[in-house]
Amino acid sequence: MSMSSDQKSAALPANTPPIVSQKEWQAAWQAMLVKEKTVLRARDELAAERRRMPWMAVEKSYTFDGPAGKVSLRDLFEGRHQLIVYRAFFEPGVHGWPDHACIGCSLGADQVSNLMHLNARDTTLVYASRAPQADIARLKARMGWEQIPWVTITDSFDADFGVDEWHGHNAFIRDGERIFRTYLINSRGDEAMGTVWSYLDMTALGRQEVWEKSPEGYPQERPYKWWNWNDSYVANAAPDPKWVAVSDAGEAAFRNRDARAKT
């Protein structure tokens, strides 16, 4: 989309930061980096606490309409152990109906990254609305959201899980036939969702990498190694040895850089 003439001619705010040399800018950035790393580590600690949240057993049965007919909450897992359900507002009474879903929910759908990477971590993402399947299919085709599984809520699922009046992501985990609710992210926290990492960090199992502070016995493997092209994941396959070598070299370079910075 091109900018309007008004946007192009609009001046920057008058109270902008000072203009400095490269050396001064680098020093300011290094100072800010210290604060960013503090926030990053705090976010890691928060995710670790999420993995220790108590689980709530889902005792009630829920039924959704899917593209191929009726499906249960268990069906939504698609055989995986973890499930994230986003309550998207697309239905009569919502601004934009019937051509569009809620503007905020639509922005969120535009942020959803390729789901193959999330699926490779044994996790499924599903959108849920009250619109009929025919309308959902039309919306997905129009907006380019074909990759997102999207079901129709037919009962009290949204009210029972705190997303009947506002959007939100609920995380679940499955142990055979038993299903447990593990977390909820809504309101301001919801706006940053969409990446593989934002989804995994809200789940009970996390990113499943060895650096994470997870309870003993949780699935964990080396970071980077499980990554793959979105069309090349093979279940239970060993990592590509060439990629292992490349990522190992990168990790070594990062460690050496950090060590030099401390001397």
Residue frames relative to the residue before (quaternion, step in Angstrom):
aa qw qx qy qz dx dy dz
M 1.0000 0.0000 0.0000 0.0000 0.00 0.00 0.00
S 0.3420 -0.7481 0.5302 0.2055 3.59 -0.78 0.96
M 0.5317 -0.6287 0.4663 0.3235 3.56 -1.20 0.55
S 0.4939 -0.6368 0.5031 0.3122 3.54 -1.15 0.63
S 0.6585 -0.5067 0.3694 0.4161 3.57 -1.26 0.33
D 0.6236 0.5418 -0.3410 0.4486 3.59 1.08 -0.72
Q 0.6532 0.5104 -0.3120 0.4642 3.58 1.02 -0.84
K 0.6662 0.5169 -0.3038 0.4435 3.56 0.95 -0.88
S 0.7424 0.4197 -0.2304 0.4686 3.58 0.97 -0.81
A 0.5032 0.6648 -0.4326 0.3429 3.61 1.20 -0.29
A 0.3992 -0.7220 0.5176 0.2267 3.57 -0.94 0.94
L 0.5701 -0.5579 0.4695 0.3786 3.54 -1.28 0.38
P 0.6346 -0.5029 0.3897 0.4387 3.62 -1.18 0.32
A 0.5623 -0.6340 0.4181 0.3271 3.56 -1.08 0.72
N 0.7408 0.4164 -0.2193 0.4793 3.58 1.01 -0.85
T 0.1383 0.8116 -0.5513 0.1350 3.60 0.55 1.15
P 0.6237 -0.5363 0.3959 0.4081 3.63 -1.21 0.35
P 0.6332 -0.5408 0.3822 0.4006 3.59 -1.24 0.31
I 0.4050 -0.6661 0.5655 0.2695 3.56 -1.26 0.48
V 0.0344 -0.8333 0.5499 -0.0459 3.58 -0.68 1.12
S 0.6222 -0.5231 0.4274 0.3956 3.54 -1.35 0.08
Q 0.6831 -0.4665 0.3558 0.4350 3.57 -1.30 0.19
K 0.6475 0.5248 -0.3198 0.4506 3.60 0.97 -0.86
E 0.6730 0.4835 -0.2948 0.4758 3.57 0.93 -0.87
W 0.6338 0.5233 -0.3317 0.4631 3.57 1.01 -0.80
Q 0.6474 0.5234 -0.3213 0.4513 3.60 0.95 -0.89
A 0.6518 0.5091 -0.3171 0.4642 3.59 0.97 -0.82
A 0.6545 0.5023 -0.3145 0.4694 3.58 0.98 -0.82
W 0.6511 0.5132 -0.3179 0.4600 3.57 1.01 -0.79
Q 0.6378 0.5238 -0.3309 0.4575 3.60 0.97 -0.82
A 0.6442 0.5114 -0.3247 0.4669 3.59 1.01 -0.75
M 0.6666 0.4873 -0.3003 0.4774 3.56 1.00 -0.81
L 0.6015 0.5824 -0.3533 0.4172 3.59 1.09 -0.72
V 0.5975 0.5601 -0.3590 0.4476 3.57 1.07 -0.70
K 0.6745 0.4801 -0.2876 0.4814 3.59 0.95 -0.86
E 0.6354 0.5292 -0.3344 0.4520 3.59 1.00 -0.78
K 0.6525 0.5070 -0.3186 0.4644 3.60 0.97 -0.82
T 0.6109 0.5467 -0.3454 0.4567 3.58 1.09 -0.69
V 0.6615 0.4880 -0.2957 0.4867 3.57 0.98 -0.88
L 0.6341 0.5425 -0.3266 0.4438 3.60 0.98 -0.84
R 0.6814 0.4726 -0.2891 0.4783 3.58 0.91 -0.90
A 0.6202 0.5302 -0.3432 0.4652 3.58 1.07 -0.68
R 0.6383 0.5151 -0.3238 0.4715 3.58 1.04 -0.76
D 0.6217 0.5266 -0.3361 0.4724 3.60 1.06 -0.71
E 0.6527 0.5094 -0.3105 0.4669 3.58 1.00 -0.83
L 0.6300 0.5285 -0.3314 0.4624 3.58 1.04 -0.77
A 0.6510 0.5048 -0.3158 0.4708 3.59 0.96 -0.85
A 0.6268 0.5301 -0.3357 0.4621 3.58 1.06 -0.72
E 0.6413 0.5034 -0.3217 0.4815 3.59 1.05 -0.71
R 0.5968 0.5548 -0.3662 0.4493 3.60 1.04 -0.67
R 0.6675 0.5111 -0.3083 0.4452 3.59 0.97 -0.83
R 0.6982 0.4169 -0.2653 0.5179 3.57 1.28 -0.16
M 0.3661 0.7211 -0.4914 0.3233 3.57 1.30 0.25
P 0.5074 -0.6138 0.4897 0.3548 3.62 -1.08 0.57
W 0.3815 -0.7075 0.5486 0.2303 3.57 -1.20 0.58
M 0.2602 -0.7459 0.5931 0.1553 3.54 -1.14 0.67
A 0.3875 -0.7266 0.5173 0.2332 3.58 -0.66 1.08
V 0.2875 -0.7257 0.6008 0.1728 3.57 -0.99 0.89
E 0.1329 -0.8410 0.5233 0.0330 3.56 -0.19 1.30
K 0.6717 0.5113 -0.2831 0.4552 3.57 1.17 -0.60
S 0.3957 -0.6935 0.5462 0.2533 3.57 -1.15 0.59
Y 0.1060 -0.7889 0.6042 0.0354 3.55 -1.03 0.85
T 0.1463 -0.7858 0.5985 0.0540 3.53 -1.08 0.83
F 0.1092 -0.7810 0.6144 0.0244 3.54 -1.00 0.95
D 0.3800 -0.6491 0.5882 0.2972 3.53 -1.30 0.29
G 0.0784 -0.7911 0.6062 0.0234 3.53 -0.86 1.01
P 0.7388 -0.4114 0.2779 0.4557 3.61 -1.22 0.06
A 0.7664 0.3377 -0.1822 0.5152 3.59 1.12 -0.66
G 0.7568 -0.3370 0.2044 0.5214 3.59 1.23 0.24
K 0.7821 -0.3268 0.2455 0.4704 3.55 -1.30 -0.39
V 0.0105 0.7806 -0.6247 0.0173 3.56 -1.06 0.84
S 0.4033 -0.7002 0.5391 0.2377 3.55 -1.21 0.59
L 0.6779 -0.4456 0.3697 0.4530 3.55 -1.30 0.10
R 0.6352 0.5265 -0.3322 0.4571 3.58 0.99 -0.78
D 0.6230 0.5511 -0.3416 0.4375 3.60 1.00 -0.76
L 0.6163 0.5842 -0.3487 0.3967 3.57 1.05 -0.75
F 0.5712 0.6007 -0.3822 0.4083 3.61 1.15 -0.48
E 0.2121 -0.8062 0.5155 0.1983 3.61 1.19 -0.56
G 0.7352 -0.4373 0.2170 0.4702 3.55 1.03 0.88
R 0.5918 0.5717 -0.3728 0.4288 3.59 1.23 -0.16
H 0.5800 -0.6172 0.4114 0.3368 3.57 -1.27 0.27
Q 0.7849 0.2770 -0.1495 0.5338 3.58 1.10 -0.58
L 0.0831 -0.7850 0.6139 0.0087 3.55 -1.16 0.74
I 0.0915 -0.7475 0.6555 0.0569 3.55 -1.10 0.83
V 0.0961 -0.7932 0.6009 0.0237 3.57 -0.76 1.07
Y 0.1481 -0.7800 0.6043 0.0674 3.55 -0.76 1.10
R 0.3004 -0.7403 0.5776 0.1678 3.56 -0.83 1.03
A 0.0554 -0.8042 0.5913 -0.0211 3.58 -0.34 1.30
F 0.3445 -0.7534 0.5252 0.1947 3.59 -0.92 0.88
F 0.2759 0.6910 -0.6117 0.2689 3.51 -0.35 1.40
E 0.4492 0.6376 -0.4824 0.3986 3.53 -0.22 1.34
P 0.6781 -0.4568 0.3496 0.4574 3.63 -1.19 0.21
G 0.7470 0.3648 -0.2928 0.4725 3.55 -0.97 0.92
V 0.6330 0.5017 -0.3302 0.4885 3.57 1.27 -0.31
H 0.5515 -0.6146 0.4461 0.3452 3.59 -0.97 0.85
G 0.7374 0.3663 -0.2951 0.4848 3.57 -0.78 1.06
W 0.5422 0.6303 -0.4025 0.3832 3.59 1.16 -0.52
P 0.6362 -0.2239 -0.7358 -0.0614 1.55 -1.95 1.61
D 0.5189 0.6760 -0.4066 0.3294 3.60 1.23 -0.04
H 0.8104 0.1364 -0.0417 0.5682 3.56 1.06 -0.73
A 0.4512 -0.6058 0.5695 0.3242 3.50 -1.39 0.26
C 0.7464 -0.3333 0.3094 0.4859 3.57 -1.33 -0.01
I 0.5445 -0.6423 0.4242 0.3332 3.59 -0.92 0.88
G 0.6735 0.4943 -0.3041 0.4577 3.60 0.90 -0.86
C 0.6584 0.4959 -0.3047 0.4772 3.57 0.95 -0.87
S 0.6391 0.5281 -0.3216 0.4575 3.57 1.07 -0.74
L 0.6206 0.5196 -0.3443 0.4758 3.57 1.02 -0.74
G 0.6409 0.5277 -0.3165 0.4589 3.56 1.02 -0.81
A 0.6488 0.5125 -0.3210 0.4619 3.59 0.96 -0.85
D 0.6290 0.5365 -0.3322 0.4542 3.58 1.08 -0.67
Q 0.6688 0.5090 -0.2952 0.4544 3.60 1.18 -0.48
V 0.5065 0.6781 -0.4276 0.3174 3.62 1.17 -0.37
S 0.3175 -0.7614 0.5393 0.1689 3.56 -0.66 1.13
N 0.7159 -0.4328 0.3039 0.4558 3.58 -1.27 0.20
L 0.4001 -0.7809 0.4373 0.1973 3.56 -0.58 1.20
M 0.4756 0.6725 -0.4501 0.3448 3.61 1.20 -0.17
H 0.6463 0.5218 -0.3284 0.4497 3.60 1.03 -0.73
L 0.6453 0.4992 -0.3107 0.4877 3.57 1.05 -0.76
N 0.6403 0.5298 -0.3159 0.4577 3.57 0.97 -0.84
A 0.6244 0.5513 -0.3345 0.4407 3.58 1.10 -0.70
R 0.6712 0.4267 -0.2827 0.5361 3.58 1.29 -0.26
D 0.5758 -0.6379 0.3687 0.3544 3.58 1.13 0.66
T 0.5898 0.5676 -0.3401 0.4629 3.56 1.17 0.68
T 0.1789 -0.7818 0.5935 0.0674 3.57 -0.97 0.94
L 0.1863 -0.7497 0.6238 0.1187 3.56 -1.11 0.78
V 0.0000 0.7838 -0.6204 0.0269 3.57 -0.97 0.91
Y 0.2699 -0.7115 0.6233 0.1804 3.57 -1.14 0.73
A 0.0793 -0.7966 0.5988 0.0247 3.56 -1.11 0.71
S 0.0377 0.7780 -0.6235 0.0669 3.57 -0.92 1.00
R 0.5150 -0.6324 0.4707 0.3366 3.56 -1.31 0.00
A 0.4610 0.6679 -0.4602 0.3600 3.60 1.22 0.04
P 0.5597 -0.5879 0.4559 0.3651 3.62 -1.13 0.56
Q 0.6591 -0.5462 0.3562 0.3746 3.55 -1.22 0.57
A 0.6166 0.5510 -0.3624 0.4300 3.61 0.98 -0.69
D 0.6714 0.4805 -0.2943 0.4815 3.57 1.01 -0.79
I 0.6293 0.5279 -0.3332 0.4629 3.59 1.04 -0.75
A 0.6471 0.5144 -0.3202 0.4628 3.59 0.95 -0.85
R 0.6482 0.5133 -0.3131 0.4672 3.57 0.99 -0.82
L 0.6607 0.5101 -0.3037 0.4594 3.56 0.95 -0.89
K 0.6582 0.5165 -0.3161 0.4474 3.58 0.88 -0.92
A 0.6613 0.4996 -0.3100 0.4659 3.58 0.94 -0.83
R 0.6685 0.5126 -0.3042 0.4449 3.57 0.94 -0.87
M 0.7862 0.3655 -0.1643 0.4705 3.57 0.90 -0.97
G 0.5063 -0.6772 0.4146 0.3364 3.59 1.24 -0.03
W 0.4853 0.6759 -0.4167 0.3661 3.58 1.12 0.65
E 0.2058 0.8368 -0.4926 0.1218 3.59 1.17 0.52
Q 0.6474 0.5531 -0.3373 0.4014 3.62 1.03 -0.64
I 0.6441 0.5488 -0.3273 0.4205 3.60 1.15 -0.50
P 0.3538 -0.6957 0.5755 0.2440 3.63 -0.71 0.98
W 0.0009 0.8240 -0.5612 0.0774 3.59 -0.73 1.05
V 0.0656 -0.8261 0.5595 -0.0153 3.57 -0.51 1.20
T 0.4563 -0.6632 0.5307 0.2650 3.52 -1.39 0.30
I 0.3664 -0.7148 0.5558 0.2141 3.57 -0.85 1.01
T 0.1091 -0.8257 0.5527 0.0274 3.59 -0.80 1.01
D 0.7648 0.2933 -0.1604 0.5508 3.60 1.25 -0.17
S 0.7610 -0.3933 0.2736 0.4373 3.60 -1.13 -0.62
F 0.2351 0.8101 -0.5145 0.1541 3.60 1.20 0.35
D 0.6978 0.4836 -0.2933 0.4395 3.60 0.76 -0.98
A 0.6687 0.4865 -0.3026 0.4740 3.59 0.95 -0.82
D 0.6636 0.5260 -0.3037 0.4368 3.58 0.96 -0.85
F 0.7823 0.3147 -0.1615 0.5127 3.58 1.08 -0.65
G 0.6286 -0.6397 0.3051 0.3203 3.54 1.15 0.75
V 0.6485 0.5098 -0.3257 0.4620 3.59 1.16 0.49
D 0.3627 0.7462 -0.4870 0.2729 3.57 1.10 0.64
E 0.7713 0.3131 -0.1773 0.5250 3.60 1.15 -0.53
W 0.7830 0.1440 -0.0759 0.6004 3.58 1.24 -0.25
H 0.5883 -0.6032 0.4073 0.3524 3.56 -1.14 0.65
G 0.1689 0.7900 -0.5810 0.0987 3.59 -1.24 0.32
H 0.3548 -0.7023 0.5798 0.2114 3.54 -1.31 0.48
N 0.1099 -0.7642 0.6332 0.0537 3.57 -0.85 1.02
A 0.2047 -0.7733 0.5903 0.1079 3.57 -0.96 0.92
F 0.0842 -0.7868 0.6114 0.0034 3.54 -1.05 0.91
I 0.1298 -0.7508 0.6368 0.1179 3.55 -1.31 0.35
R 0.2600 -0.7833 0.5544 0.1077 3.54 -1.09 0.76
D 0.0640 -0.7522 0.6552 0.0278 3.53 -1.07 0.88
G 0.7833 -0.1674 0.0629 0.5953 3.55 0.11 1.30
E 0.8109 -0.1728 0.1637 0.5347 3.57 -0.64 -1.14
R 0.6201 0.5642 -0.3371 0.4284 3.57 1.23 -0.39
I 0.1342 -0.7869 0.6010 0.0404 3.57 -1.02 0.90
F 0.0920 -0.7960 0.5979 0.0188 3.55 -1.00 0.88
R 0.3572 -0.6802 0.5945 0.2374 3.54 -1.14 0.72
T 0.1574 -0.8353 0.5242 0.0527 3.58 -0.76 1.03
Y 0.8215 -0.0726 0.0618 0.5621 3.63 1.04 -0.57
L 0.1463 -0.7517 0.6349 0.1024 3.55 -1.39 0.31
I 0.0285 -0.7539 0.6560 0.0244 3.56 -1.03 0.87
N 0.1265 0.7928 -0.5850 0.1147 3.58 -0.76 1.06
S 0.7537 0.3842 -0.2870 0.4494 3.57 -1.35 -0.12
R 0.8525 -0.0850 0.0486 0.5135 3.62 -0.98 -0.81
G 0.6371 0.5593 -0.3397 0.4073 3.59 0.96 -0.75
D 0.6092 0.6031 -0.3296 0.3956 3.54 1.22 -0.56
E 0.6092 0.6234 -0.3561 0.3368 3.58 1.07 -0.69
A 0.6970 0.4705 -0.2748 0.4662 3.61 1.15 -0.53
M 0.4813 0.6790 -0.4408 0.3361 3.60 1.24 -0.04
G 0.4707 0.6789 -0.4910 0.2764 3.55 -1.19 0.54
T 0.6824 0.4489 -0.2942 0.4963 3.59 1.13 -0.54
V 0.6650 -0.4673 0.3905 0.4323 3.55 -1.29 0.29
W 0.7048 0.4951 -0.2696 0.4306 3.56 0.89 -0.99
S 0.6420 0.5125 -0.3427 0.4558 3.60 0.94 -0.75
Y 0.6478 0.5003 -0.3199 0.4772 3.58 1.04 -0.70
L 0.7009 0.4788 -0.2926 0.4403 3.59 0.73 -1.02
D 0.6521 0.5397 -0.3237 0.4228 3.59 1.00 -0.77
M 0.6770 0.4624 -0.3112 0.4806 3.62 1.18 -0.29
T 0.5946 0.6042 -0.3574 0.3919 3.59 1.25 -0.20
A 0.6551 -0.5321 0.3810 0.3775 3.54 -1.31 0.37
L 0.7428 0.3973 -0.2209 0.4916 3.60 1.08 -0.68
G 0.3888 -0.7540 0.4581 0.2655 3.58 1.26 -0.21
R 0.7682 -0.3357 0.2643 0.4767 3.55 -1.19 -0.60
Q 0.3260 -0.7839 0.4654 0.2502 3.56 1.35 -0.28
E 0.4815 0.6349 -0.4423 0.4116 3.53 0.99 0.97
V 0.6401 -0.6156 0.3166 0.3333 3.56 -1.07 0.83
W 0.6347 0.5531 -0.3453 0.4147 3.63 1.07 -0.51
E 0.5798 0.6125 -0.3705 0.3892 3.60 1.21 -0.44
K 0.4083 -0.6677 0.5625 0.2666 3.55 -1.20 0.61
S 0.1510 0.7975 -0.5608 0.1635 3.55 0.07 1.31
P 0.6210 -0.5331 0.4036 0.4090 3.58 -1.16 0.44
E 0.6285 -0.5565 0.3915 0.3767 3.55 -1.15 0.64
G 0.7846 0.3244 -0.2519 0.4645 3.55 -0.98 0.89
Y 0.5056 0.6360 -0.4373 0.3854 3.60 1.25 -0.09
P 0.5542 -0.6118 0.4291 0.3665 3.61 -1.06 0.62
Q 0.1218 0.7868 -0.5928 0.1215 3.56 -0.81 1.05
E 0.0615 0.7725 -0.6312 0.0313 3.54 -1.10 0.74
R 0.7062 -0.4711 0.3039 0.4325 3.56 -1.25 0.24
P 0.5081 -0.6443 0.4690 0.3268 3.60 -1.02 0.76
Y 0.7827 0.3379 -0.2894 0.4352 3.52 -1.35 0.49
K 0.6624 0.5723 -0.3341 0.3493 3.60 0.87 -0.93
W 0.6904 0.4797 -0.2917 0.4562 3.59 1.05 -0.71
W 0.4839 0.6731 -0.4373 0.3486 3.61 1.23 -0.26
N 0.0656 0.7889 -0.6093 0.0453 3.56 -1.16 0.60
W 0.6175 -0.4682 0.4407 0.4530 3.53 -1.32 0.02
N 0.5805 -0.6404 0.3624 0.3487 3.59 -0.97 0.79
D 0.7020 0.4239 -0.2785 0.4999 3.62 1.21 -0.28
S 0.6917 0.5185 -0.2573 0.4319 3.61 1.25 0.08
Y 0.4205 0.6975 -0.4868 0.3157 3.61 1.20 0.21
V 0.0245 -0.7597 0.6498 -0.0095 3.55 -1.01 0.94
A 0.4830 -0.6936 0.4496 0.2888 3.57 -0.68 1.09
N 0.8647 0.0948 -0.1101 0.4808 3.56 -1.04 0.97
A 0.4499 0.6828 -0.4638 0.3409 3.60 1.22 0.28
A 0.5156 -0.6203 0.4888 0.3325 3.56 -1.15 0.63
P 0.5908 -0.5790 0.4096 0.3846 3.62 -1.09 0.59
D 0.5905 -0.5551 0.4517 0.3731 3.54 -1.21 0.57
P 0.4348 -0.7333 0.4480 0.2694 3.65 -0.55 1.11
K 0.6219 0.5318 -0.3544 0.4526 3.59 1.05 -0.63
W 0.6564 0.4931 -0.3108 0.4790 3.57 1.01 -0.79
V 0.5993 0.5532 -0.3573 0.4551 3.59 1.06 -0.69
A 0.6673 0.5010 -0.3026 0.4605 3.58 0.93 -0.90
V 0.6556 0.5105 -0.3097 0.4623 3.58 0.96 -0.88
S 0.7031 0.4575 -0.2795 0.4671 3.60 0.83 -0.95
D 0.5960 0.5504 -0.3626 0.4587 3.60 1.08 -0.62
A 0.6549 0.5069 -0.3060 0.4697 3.56 0.96 -0.90
G 0.6482 0.5187 -0.3184 0.4576 3.57 1.00 -0.79
E 0.6487 0.5105 -0.3178 0.4665 3.58 0.95 -0.86
A 0.6458 0.5197 -0.3205 0.4584 3.59 0.98 -0.84
A 0.6448 0.5201 -0.3183 0.4609 3.57 0.99 -0.81
F 0.6404 0.5191 -0.3233 0.4647 3.58 0.99 -0.81
R 0.6593 0.5105 -0.3110 0.4562 3.59 0.93 -0.91
N 0.6563 0.5098 -0.3087 0.4627 3.60 0.95 -0.87
R 0.6409 0.5268 -0.3212 0.4567 3.57 1.01 -0.82
D 0.6726 0.4956 -0.2931 0.4649 3.55 0.94 -0.93
A 0.6364 0.5286 -0.3293 0.4550 3.57 1.05 -0.79
R 0.6519 0.5077 -0.3142 0.4674 3.60 0.99 -0.81
A 0.6427 0.5418 -0.3268 0.4320 3.56 1.03 -0.78
K 0.6834 0.4944 -0.2796 0.4587 3.59 1.14 -0.62
T 0.6327 0.5455 -0.3358 0.4352 3.61 1.22 -0.37
